[in-house]
Amino acid sequence: YDCFELTNNYDLSKIKINGGGGTDFCPAFDYIKSSLRNISLIIYLTDGLGTYPSSSNIKTIWAIDNPSLNYLKPPFGMTIEIK
C-alpha cells in the first residue's frame, strides 16, 4: 500500500503524485482500519476516479485535482478541489 504516517519531520516534497484514474480506494481504508488505529483524519489526494468504500467512521477529506469532475461526490467525507 502507498499509505504512510505523517510525522512532524516528514518531507512532503518526496511524495510523487501521478495517476490516471481507476484507483481502488478500499484497500487503503482497510489498511488504516486494521493497522493504524490512532488515525483521526484521512486526506486523500486523488483525481476522483475510482472505487470508493461505502462508508468510513474516520473523518475524510477528498482533495480532487480534476476540475472537470465537479459532479463527482464521494459517498462520505468532505470534498475540496485542488487548483
Biopython code that builds the backbone (N, CA, C, O; Angstrom):
import numpy as np
from Bio.PDB.StructureBuilder import StructureBuilder

atoms = [
    (1, "TYR", "N", (0.829, -1.176, 0.000)),
    (1, "TYR", "CA", (0.000, 0.000, 0.000)),
    (1, "TYR", "C", (0.879, 1.247, 0.000)),
    (1, "TYR", "O", (2.017, 1.227, 0.471)),
    (2, "ASP", "N", (0.333, 2.317, -0.533)),
    (2, "ASP", "CA", (1.046, 3.586, -0.528)),
    (2, "ASP", "C", (0.623, 4.441, 0.652)),
    (2, "ASP", "O", (0.583, 5.667, 0.547)),
    (3, "CYS", "N", (0.309, 3.811, 1.772)),
    (3, "CYS", "CA", (-0.099, 4.542, 2.970)),
    (3, "CYS", "C", (1.142, 4.823, 3.807)),
    (3, "CYS", "O", (2.068, 4.013, 3.847)),
    (4, "PHE", "N", (1.155, 5.941, 4.456)),
    (4, "PHE", "CA", (2.247, 6.261, 5.360)),
    (4, "PHE", "C", (1.720, 7.187, 6.421)),
    (4, "PHE", "O", (0.738, 7.899, 6.213)),
    (5, "GLU", "N", (2.377, 7.176, 7.563)),
    (5, "GLU", "CA", (2.003, 8.084, 8.628)),
    (5, "GLU", "C", (2.861, 9.332, 8.524)),
    (5, "GLU", "O", (4.084, 9.247, 8.410)),
    (6, "LEU", "N", (2.219, 10.489, 8.562)),
    (6, "LEU", "CA", (2.967, 11.739, 8.549)),
    (6, "LEU", "C", (3.467, 12.039, 9.952)),
    (6, "LEU", "O", (2.741, 11.883, 10.934)),
    (7, "THR", "N", (4.680, 12.458, 10.027)),
    (7, "THR", "CA", (5.228, 12.918, 11.296)),
    (7, "THR", "C", (5.629, 14.370, 11.113)),
    (7, "THR", "O", (5.601, 14.884, 9.994)),
    (8, "ASN", "N", (5.991, 15.021, 12.167)),
    (8, "ASN", "CA", (6.403, 16.424, 12.059)),
    (8, "ASN", "C", (7.641, 16.589, 11.195)),
    (8, "ASN", "O", (7.899, 17.681, 10.688)),
    (9, "ASN", "N", (8.412, 15.523, 11.021)),
    (9, "ASN", "CA", (9.663, 15.613, 10.267)),
    (9, "ASN", "C", (9.545, 15.050, 8.855)),
    (9, "ASN", "O", (10.558, 14.929, 8.165)),
    (10, "TYR", "N", (8.346, 14.703, 8.404)),
    (10, "TYR", "CA", (8.189, 14.104, 7.087)),
    (10, "TYR", "C", (8.334, 15.172, 6.006)),
    (10, "TYR", "O", (7.718, 16.234, 6.097)),
    (11, "ASP", "N", (9.134, 14.899, 4.998)),
    (11, "ASP", "CA", (9.378, 15.834, 3.909)),
    (11, "ASP", "C", (8.356, 15.594, 2.798)),
    (11, "ASP", "O", (8.494, 14.653, 2.017)),
    (12, "LEU", "N", (7.323, 16.453, 2.728)),
    (12, "LEU", "CA", (6.264, 16.282, 1.742)),
    (12, "LEU", "C", (6.755, 16.425, 0.311)),
    (12, "LEU", "O", (6.084, 15.967, -0.614)),
    (13, "SER", "N", (7.906, 17.049, 0.106)),
    (13, "SER", "CA", (8.424, 17.197, -1.256)),
    (13, "SER", "C", (8.867, 15.857, -1.840)),
    (13, "SER", "O", (9.102, 15.768, -3.045)),
    (14, "LYS", "N", (8.986, 14.823, -1.025)),
    (14, "LYS", "CA", (9.389, 13.499, -1.503)),
    (14, "LYS", "C", (8.224, 12.714, -2.104)),
    (14, "LYS", "O", (8.437, 11.672, -2.726)),
    (15, "ILE", "N", (7.002, 13.201, -1.925)),
    (15, "ILE", "CA", (5.841, 12.498, -2.449)),
    (15, "ILE", "C", (5.735, 12.746, -3.943)),
    (15, "ILE", "O", (5.724, 13.895, -4.384)),
    (16, "LYS", "N", (5.659, 11.687, -4.718)),
    (16, "LYS", "CA", (5.476, 11.775, -6.160)),
    (16, "LYS", "C", (4.004, 11.493, -6.453)),
    (16, "LYS", "O", (3.489, 10.432, -6.101)),
    (17, "ILE", "N", (3.336, 12.439, -7.094)),
    (17, "ILE", "CA", (1.925, 12.283, -7.407)),
    (17, "ILE", "C", (1.791, 11.982, -8.887)),
    (17, "ILE", "O", (2.289, 12.728, -9.730)),
    (18, "ASN", "N", (1.114, 10.879, -9.202)),
    (18, "ASN", "CA", (0.819, 10.536, -10.585)),
    (18, "ASN", "C", (-0.417, 9.649, -10.594)),
    (18, "ASN", "O", (-0.877, 9.212, -9.539)),
    (19, "GLY", "N", (-0.930, 9.395, -11.721)),
    (19, "GLY", "CA", (-2.105, 8.535, -11.793)),
    (19, "GLY", "C", (-2.842, 8.723, -13.089)),
    (19, "GLY", "O", (-2.321, 9.282, -14.055)),
    (20, "GLY", "N", (-4.062, 8.245, -13.089)),
    (20, "GLY", "CA", (-4.852, 8.332, -14.303)),
    (20, "GLY", "C", (-6.222, 7.717, -14.136)),
    (20, "GLY", "O", (-6.882, 7.387, -15.121)),
    (21, "GLY", "N", (-6.655, 7.560, -12.905)),
    (21, "GLY", "CA", (-7.997, 7.040, -12.676)),
    (21, "GLY", "C", (-8.020, 5.546, -12.444)),
    (21, "GLY", "O", (-7.050, 4.835, -12.706)),
    (22, "GLY", "N", (-9.148, 5.095, -11.950)),
    (22, "GLY", "CA", (-9.343, 3.675, -11.728)),
    (22, "GLY", "C", (-8.810, 3.173, -10.405)),
    (22, "GLY", "O", (-8.676, 1.962, -10.224)),
    (23, "THR", "N", (-8.502, 4.057, -9.477)),
    (23, "THR", "CA", (-7.969, 3.664, -8.172)),
    (23, "THR", "C", (-9.029, 2.931, -7.361)),
    (23, "THR", "O", (-10.199, 3.315, -7.364)),
    (24, "ASP", "N", (-8.619, 1.886, -6.675)),
    (24, "ASP", "CA", (-9.479, 1.240, -5.694)),
    (24, "ASP", "C", (-9.097, 1.810, -4.339)),
    (24, "ASP", "O", (-8.043, 1.471, -3.801)),
    (25, "PHE", "N", (-9.943, 2.674, -3.778)),
    (25, "PHE", "CA", (-9.657, 3.329, -2.510)),
    (25, "PHE", "C", (-9.850, 2.383, -1.317)),
    (25, "PHE", "O", (-9.356, 2.664, -0.225)),
    (26, "CYS", "N", (-10.545, 1.295, -1.509)),
    (26, "CYS", "CA", (-10.902, 0.383, -0.402)),
    (26, "CYS", "C", (-9.694, -0.204, 0.335)),
    (26, "CYS", "O", (-9.713, -0.214, 1.566)),
    (27, "PRO", "N", (-8.647, -0.694, -0.335)),
    (27, "PRO", "CA", (-7.522, -1.266, 0.406)),
    (27, "PRO", "C", (-6.861, -0.285, 1.374)),
    (27, "PRO", "O", (-6.448, -0.682, 2.464)),
    (28, "ALA", "N", (-6.757, 0.976, 0.995)),
    (28, "ALA", "CA", (-6.147, 1.955, 1.901)),
    (28, "ALA", "C", (-6.992, 2.113, 3.159)),
    (28, "ALA", "O", (-6.450, 2.154, 4.263)),
    (29, "PHE", "N", (-8.305, 2.203, 3.010)),
    (29, "PHE", "CA", (-9.184, 2.325, 4.175)),
    (29, "PHE", "C", (-9.156, 1.056, 5.024)),
    (29, "PHE", "O", (-9.193, 1.135, 6.252)),
    (30, "ASP", "N", (-9.090, -0.116, 4.382)),
    (30, "ASP", "CA", (-8.979, -1.373, 5.126)),
    (30, "ASP", "C", (-7.692, -1.408, 5.937)),
    (30, "ASP", "O", (-7.697, -1.806, 7.102)),
    (31, "TYR", "N", (-6.585, -0.989, 5.317)),
    (31, "TYR", "CA", (-5.289, -0.977, 5.996)),
    (31, "TYR", "C", (-5.309, -0.027, 7.193)),
    (31, "TYR", "O", (-4.841, -0.373, 8.278)),
    (32, "ILE", "N", (-5.848, 1.159, 6.987)),
    (32, "ILE", "CA", (-5.908, 2.137, 8.076)),
    (32, "ILE", "C", (-6.752, 1.598, 9.219)),
    (32, "ILE", "O", (-6.368, 1.718, 10.383)),
    (33, "LYS", "N", (-7.895, 1.006, 8.902)),
    (33, "LYS", "CA", (-8.793, 0.474, 9.933)),
    (33, "LYS", "C", (-8.133, -0.653, 10.730)),
    (33, "LYS", "O", (-8.320, -0.745, 11.943)),
    (34, "SER", "N", (-7.369, -1.503, 10.059)),
    (34, "SER", "CA", (-6.798, -2.671, 10.747)),
    (34, "SER", "C", (-5.430, -2.402, 11.376)),
    (34, "SER", "O", (-5.067, -3.061, 12.350)),
    (35, "SER", "N", (-4.669, -1.455, 10.844)),
    (35, "SER", "CA", (-3.286, -1.301, 11.294)),
    (35, "SER", "C", (-2.932, 0.047, 11.905)),
    (35, "SER", "O", (-1.955, 0.143, 12.648)),
    (36, "LEU", "N", (-3.690, 1.073, 11.615)),
    (36, "LEU", "CA", (-3.360, 2.417, 12.090)),
    (36, "LEU", "C", (-4.532, 2.934, 12.924)),
    (36, "LEU", "O", (-5.232, 3.857, 12.507)),
    (37, "ARG", "N", (-4.739, 2.362, 14.056)),
    (37, "ARG", "CA", (-5.946, 2.612, 14.850)),
    (37, "ARG", "C", (-6.034, 4.013, 15.455)),
    (37, "ARG", "O", (-7.116, 4.412, 15.886)),
    (38, "ASN", "N", (-4.957, 4.759, 15.504)),
    (38, "ASN", "CA", (-4.989, 6.095, 16.104)),
    (38, "ASN", "C", (-5.201, 7.199, 15.074)),
    (38, "ASN", "O", (-5.015, 8.374, 15.391)),
    (39, "ILE", "N", (-5.575, 6.857, 13.878)),
    (39, "ILE", "CA", (-5.792, 7.841, 12.826)),
    (39, "ILE", "C", (-7.150, 8.512, 13.039)),
    (39, "ILE", "O", (-8.164, 7.834, 13.204)),
    (40, "SER", "N", (-7.162, 9.857, 13.034)),
    (40, "SER", "CA", (-8.429, 10.572, 13.224)),
    (40, "SER", "C", (-8.859, 11.332, 11.971)),
    (40, "SER", "O", (-9.977, 11.845, 11.918)),
    (41, "LEU", "N", (-7.981, 11.413, 10.955)),
    (41, "LEU", "CA", (-8.304, 12.127, 9.727)),
    (41, "LEU", "C", (-7.518, 11.525, 8.572)),
    (41, "LEU", "O", (-6.326, 11.238, 8.689)),
    (42, "ILE", "N", (-8.212, 11.341, 7.456)),
    (42, "ILE", "CA", (-7.575, 10.892, 6.214)),
    (42, "ILE", "C", (-7.727, 12.015, 5.201)),
    (42, "ILE", "O", (-8.831, 12.516, 4.986)),
    (43, "ILE", "N", (-6.627, 12.412, 4.579)),
    (43, "ILE", "CA", (-6.679, 13.351, 3.460)),
    (43, "ILE", "C", (-6.219, 12.573, 2.231)),
    (43, "ILE", "O", (-5.061, 12.168, 2.139)),
    (44, "TYR", "N", (-7.133, 12.369, 1.296)),
    (44, "TYR", "CA", (-6.855, 11.549, 0.124)),
    (44, "TYR", "C", (-6.700, 12.473, -1.080)),
    (44, "TYR", "O", (-7.667, 13.117, -1.486)),
    (45, "LEU", "N", (-5.498, 12.549, -1.659)),
    (45, "LEU", "CA", (-5.234, 13.318, -2.873)),
    (45, "LEU", "C", (-5.537, 12.410, -4.062)),
    (45, "LEU", "O", (-4.943, 11.340, -4.192)),
    (46, "THR", "N", (-6.452, 12.830, -4.924)),
    (46, "THR", "CA", (-6.913, 11.937, -5.979)),
    (46, "THR", "C", (-7.464, 12.716, -7.160)),
    (46, "THR", "O", (-7.774, 13.902, -7.049)),
    (47, "ASP", "N", (-7.581, 12.031, -8.297)),
    (47, "ASP", "CA", (-8.302, 12.628, -9.421)),
    (47, "ASP", "C", (-9.788, 12.318, -9.313)),
    (47, "ASP", "O", (-10.585, 12.771, -10.134)),
    (48, "GLY", "N", (-10.157, 11.547, -8.303)),
    (48, "GLY", "CA", (-11.560, 11.258, -8.031)),
    (48, "GLY", "C", (-12.133, 10.062, -8.750)),
    (48, "GLY", "O", (-13.257, 9.651, -8.461)),
    (49, "LEU", "N", (-11.394, 9.493, -9.679)),
    (49, "LEU", "CA", (-11.898, 8.347, -10.429)),
    (49, "LEU", "C", (-11.477, 7.060, -9.744)),
    (49, "LEU", "O", (-10.287, 6.796, -9.575)),
    (50, "GLY", "N", (-12.455, 6.263, -9.353)),
    (50, "GLY", "CA", (-12.110, 5.006, -8.715)),
    (50, "GLY", "C", (-13.267, 4.402, -7.969)),
    (50, "GLY", "O", (-14.405, 4.862, -8.061)),
    (51, "THR", "N", (-12.951, 3.353, -7.222)),
    (51, "THR", "CA", (-13.929, 2.621, -6.430)),
    (51, "THR", "C", (-13.804, 3.047, -4.979)),
    (51, "THR", "O", (-12.744, 2.906, -4.370)),
    (52, "TYR", "N", (-14.894, 3.569, -4.430)),
    (52, "TYR", "CA", (-14.903, 4.067, -3.058)),
    (52, "TYR", "C", (-15.492, 3.029, -2.111)),
    (52, "TYR", "O", (-16.364, 2.256, -2.509)),
    (53, "PRO", "N", (-15.023, 3.002, -0.851)),
    (53, "PRO", "CA", (-15.752, 2.237, 0.151)),
    (53, "PRO", "C", (-17.117, 2.904, 0.347)),
    (53, "PRO", "O", (-17.269, 4.089, 0.052)),
    (54, "SER", "N", (-18.095, 2.170, 0.834)),
    (54, "SER", "CA", (-19.432, 2.756, 1.000)),
    (54, "SER", "C", (-19.483, 3.748, 2.152)),
    (54, "SER", "O", (-20.305, 4.665, 2.146)),
    (55, "SER", "N", (-18.604, 3.572, 3.147)),
    (55, "SER", "CA", (-18.591, 4.478, 4.294)),
    (55, "SER", "C", (-17.279, 4.325, 5.058)),
    (55, "SER", "O", (-16.503, 3.400, 4.819)),
    (56, "SER", "N", (-17.054, 5.251, 5.976)),
    (56, "SER", "CA", (-15.916, 5.177, 6.888)),
    (56, "SER", "C", (-16.256, 5.999, 8.114)),
    (56, "SER", "O", (-16.880, 7.055, 8.009)),
    (57, "ASN", "N", (-15.846, 5.512, 9.280)),
    (57, "ASN", "CA", (-16.090, 6.282, 10.502)),
    (57, "ASN", "C", (-14.922, 7.223, 10.815)),
    (57, "ASN", "O", (-14.923, 7.882, 11.854)),
    (58, "ILE", "N", (-13.934, 7.288, 9.929)),
    (58, "ILE", "CA", (-12.808, 8.195, 10.079)),
    (58, "ILE", "C", (-13.092, 9.439, 9.237)),
    (58, "ILE", "O", (-13.469, 9.322, 8.071)),
    (59, "LYS", "N", (-12.915, 10.621, 9.811)),
    (59, "LYS", "CA", (-13.108, 11.849, 9.047)),
    (59, "LYS", "C", (-12.216, 11.803, 7.814)),
    (59, "LYS", "O", (-11.036, 11.464, 7.901)),
    (60, "THR", "N", (-12.794, 12.148, 6.661)),
    (60, "THR", "CA", (-12.064, 12.036, 5.396)),
    (60, "THR", "C", (-12.249, 13.311, 4.582)),
    (60, "THR", "O", (-13.356, 13.834, 4.453)),
    (61, "ILE", "N", (-11.135, 13.796, 4.037)),
    (61, "ILE", "CA", (-11.159, 14.901, 3.081)),
    (61, "ILE", "C", (-10.651, 14.348, 1.753)),
    (61, "ILE", "O", (-9.536, 13.834, 1.664)),
    (62, "TRP", "N", (-11.480, 14.463, 0.734)),
    (62, "TRP", "CA", (-11.099, 14.067, -0.616)),
    (62, "TRP", "C", (-10.631, 15.321, -1.332)),
    (62, "TRP", "O", (-11.439, 16.199, -1.635)),
    (63, "ALA", "N", (-9.334, 15.417, -1.606)),
    (63, "ALA", "CA", (-8.763, 16.556, -2.324)),
    (63, "ALA", "C", (-8.634, 16.143, -3.787)),
    (63, "ALA", "O", (-7.737, 15.384, -4.151)),
    (64, "ILE", "N", (-9.541, 16.652, -4.623)),
    (64, "ILE", "CA", (-9.648, 16.204, -6.009)),
    (64, "ILE", "C", (-9.042, 17.256, -6.938)),
    (64, "ILE", "O", (-9.371, 18.440, -6.864)),
    (65, "ASP", "N", (-8.147, 16.792, -7.815)),
    (65, "ASP", "CA", (-7.418, 17.722, -8.694)),
    (65, "ASP", "C", (-7.957, 17.756, -10.109)),
    (65, "ASP", "O", (-7.249, 18.175, -11.025)),
    (66, "ASN", "N", (-9.173, 17.331, -10.310)),
    (66, "ASN", "CA", (-9.727, 17.279, -11.648)),
    (66, "ASN", "C", (-10.982, 18.159, -11.700)),
    (66, "ASN", "O", (-12.073, 17.686, -11.385)),
    (67, "PRO", "N", (-10.844, 19.434, -12.093)),
    (67, "PRO", "CA", (-11.984, 20.349, -12.060)),
    (67, "PRO", "C", (-13.124, 19.942, -12.981)),
    (67, "PRO", "O", (-14.250, 20.405, -12.794)),
    (68, "SER", "N", (-12.869, 19.092, -13.970)),
    (68, "SER", "CA", (-13.948, 18.649, -14.850)),
    (68, "SER", "C", (-14.869, 17.656, -14.146)),
    (68, "SER", "O", (-15.909, 17.282, -14.687)),
    (69, "LEU", "N", (-14.490, 17.230, -12.946)),
    (69, "LEU", "CA", (-15.298, 16.258, -12.213)),
    (69, "LEU", "C", (-16.114, 16.917, -11.108)),
    (69, "LEU", "O", (-16.313, 16.320, -10.050)),
    (70, "ASN", "N", (-16.582, 18.125, -11.336)),
    (70, "ASN", "CA", (-17.367, 18.817, -10.319)),
    (70, "ASN", "C", (-18.608, 18.042, -9.916)),
    (70, "ASN", "O", (-19.129, 18.238, -8.819)),
    (71, "TYR", "N", (-19.088, 17.165, -10.786)),
    (71, "TYR", "CA", (-20.268, 16.367, -10.480)),
    (71, "TYR", "C", (-19.961, 15.210, -9.527)),
    (71, "TYR", "O", (-20.874, 14.622, -8.947)),
    (72, "LEU", "N", (-18.683, 14.886, -9.368)),
    (72, "LEU", "CA", (-18.299, 13.734, -8.562)),
    (72, "LEU", "C", (-18.453, 14.033, -7.080)),
    (72, "LEU", "O", (-17.902, 15.014, -6.581)),
    (73, "LYS", "N", (-19.182, 13.208, -6.390)),
    (73, "LYS", "CA", (-19.348, 13.339, -4.951)),
    (73, "LYS", "C", (-19.061, 11.981, -4.318)),
    (73, "LYS", "O", (-19.859, 11.056, -4.465)),
    (74, "PRO", "N", (-17.933, 11.846, -3.617)),
    (74, "PRO", "CA", (-17.667, 10.593, -2.911)),
    (74, "PRO", "C", (-18.798, 10.295, -1.927)),
    (74, "PRO", "O", (-19.498, 11.215, -1.504)),
    (75, "PRO", "N", (-18.989, 9.029, -1.558)),
    (75, "PRO", "CA", (-20.127, 8.648, -0.710)),
    (75, "PRO", "C", (-20.041, 9.124, 0.742)),
    (75, "PRO", "O", (-21.014, 8.996, 1.485)),
    (76, "PHE", "N", (-18.912, 9.661, 1.152)),
    (76, "PHE", "CA", (-18.755, 10.179, 2.516)),
    (76, "PHE", "C", (-17.603, 11.161, 2.524)),
    (76, "PHE", "O", (-16.839, 11.253, 1.562)),
    (77, "GLY", "N", (-17.487, 11.888, 3.609)),
    (77, "GLY", "CA", (-16.389, 12.832, 3.772)),
    (77, "GLY", "C", (-16.658, 14.167, 3.107)),
    (77, "GLY", "O", (-17.725, 14.399, 2.537)),
    (78, "MET", "N", (-15.667, 15.039, 3.192)),
    (78, "MET", "CA", (-15.735, 16.372, 2.601)),
    (78, "MET", "C", (-14.872, 16.382, 1.331)),
    (78, "MET", "O", (-13.806, 15.767, 1.297)),
    (79, "THR", "N", (-15.333, 17.074, 0.301)),
    (79, "THR", "CA", (-14.593, 17.162, -0.956)),
    (79, "THR", "C", (-14.113, 18.593, -1.157)),
    (79, "THR", "O", (-14.879, 19.545, -1.008)),
    (80, "ILE", "N", (-12.825, 18.734, -1.500)),
    (80, "ILE", "CA", (-12.289, 20.035, -1.867)),
    (80, "ILE", "C", (-11.611, 19.888, -3.227)),
    (80, "ILE", "O", (-11.138, 18.809, -3.582)),
    (81, "GLU", "N", (-11.571, 20.974, -3.975)),
    (81, "GLU", "CA", (-10.926, 20.968, -5.284)),
    (81, "GLU", "C", (-9.531, 21.546, -5.172)),
    (81, "GLU", "O", (-9.336, 22.614, -4.593)),
    (82, "ILE", "N", (-8.564, 20.839, -5.726)),
    (82, "ILE", "CA", (-7.185, 21.325, -5.792)),
    (82, "ILE", "C", (-7.046, 22.099, -7.089)),
    (82, "ILE", "O", (-7.332, 21.574, -8.166)),
    (83, "LYS", "N", (-6.613, 23.335, -6.991)),
    (83, "LYS", "CA", (-6.424, 24.148, -8.207)),
    (83, "LYS", "C", (-4.960, 24.345, -8.469)),
    (83, "LYS", "O", (-4.590, 25.000, -9.443)),
]
sb = StructureBuilder()
sb.init_structure("model")
sb.init_model(0)
sb.init_chain("A")
sb.init_seg("    ")
for serial, (resi, resn, name, xyz) in enumerate(atoms, 1):
    if name == "N":
        sb.init_residue(resn, " ", resi, " ")
    sb.init_atom(name, np.array(xyz, "f"), 0.0, 1.0, " ", f" {name:<3s}", serial, name[0])
structure = sb.get_structure()
